[in-house]
Amino acid sequence: MASTLTCPNCGHCKEETMPTDACQYFYACENCKQVLKPKPGDCCVYCSYGTVKCPPIQAGSKTCC
């Protein structure tokens, strides 16, 4: 499953394939190189900066970790 991540620093967008069996806690923007981490209360970068929440959250879990 894919989600488009948007960097809050520079606005760069990129579609990425989400892992289905683990959280992705860090993501480095390929444009500005800033390392993104989840916002407080979110379990992963897809839940914070993606167009689609991570698969475990979509399935009804409270966290993906």
matplotlib code that plots the C-alpha trace (Angstrom):
import matplotlib.pyplot as plt

x = [0.0, 1.3, 1.1, 2.4, 4.6, 4.8, 7.9, 6.7, 10.0, 10.2, 6.8, 8.4, 6.0, 6.9, 4.9, 6.3, 5.3, 4.4, 5.8, 3.0, 4.9, 6.7, 6.6, 8.6, 9.7, 12.3, 12.1, 14.7, 13.3, 15.1, 14.9, 16.0, 17.5, 15.5, 14.9, 11.2, 9.8, 6.2, 4.2, 3.4, 0.6, 1.3, 3.0, 4.9, 5.8, 2.9, 0.3, 1.9, 2.8, 1.2, -2.0, -2.9, -2.5, -0.4, -2.0, -2.3, -4.1, -6.4, -7.2, -8.3, -5.2, -4.4, -0.7, 1.3, 4.1]
y = [0.0, 3.5, 6.9, 10.2, 11.8, 15.6, 17.2, 19.9, 21.7, 22.1, 20.8, 18.1, 15.2, 11.6, 8.5, 5.7, 2.1, 1.6, -1.4, -3.7, -5.4, -2.5, 1.2, 3.6, 6.0, 8.0, 9.3, 11.4, 13.9, 13.4, 17.2, 19.0, 16.0, 16.8, 13.6, 13.4, 11.8, 11.2, 14.0, 13.5, 10.9, 9.4, 6.0, 6.6, 9.1, 7.9, 8.7, 12.2, 13.2, 10.7, 10.9, 7.4, 6.2, 3.1, -0.4, -1.3, 2.0, 1.4, -2.0, -0.6, -0.9, 2.0, 1.9, 0.0, -0.8]
z = [0.0, -0.9, 0.8, -0.3, 2.4, 2.5, 4.2, 6.6, 6.2, 2.4, 1.1, -1.1, -1.8, -2.6, -2.9, -0.8, -0.1, 3.5, 5.5, 6.7, 9.5, 11.2, 12.1, 10.1, 12.8, 10.7, 7.1, 5.4, 2.9, -0.4, -1.2, 2.0, 3.8, 7.0, 9.0, 9.9, 13.1, 14.0, 15.6, 19.3, 19.6, 16.1, 15.8, 12.5, 9.8, 7.6, 10.3, 10.7, 7.1, 4.8, 2.7, 4.1, 7.6, 8.2, 7.6, 11.3, 12.1, 9.1, 10.5, 13.8, 16.0, 18.3, 17.4, 14.8, 17.2]

ax = plt.figure().add_subplot(projection="3d")
ax.plot(x, y, z, "-o")
ax.set_aspect("equal")
plt.show()
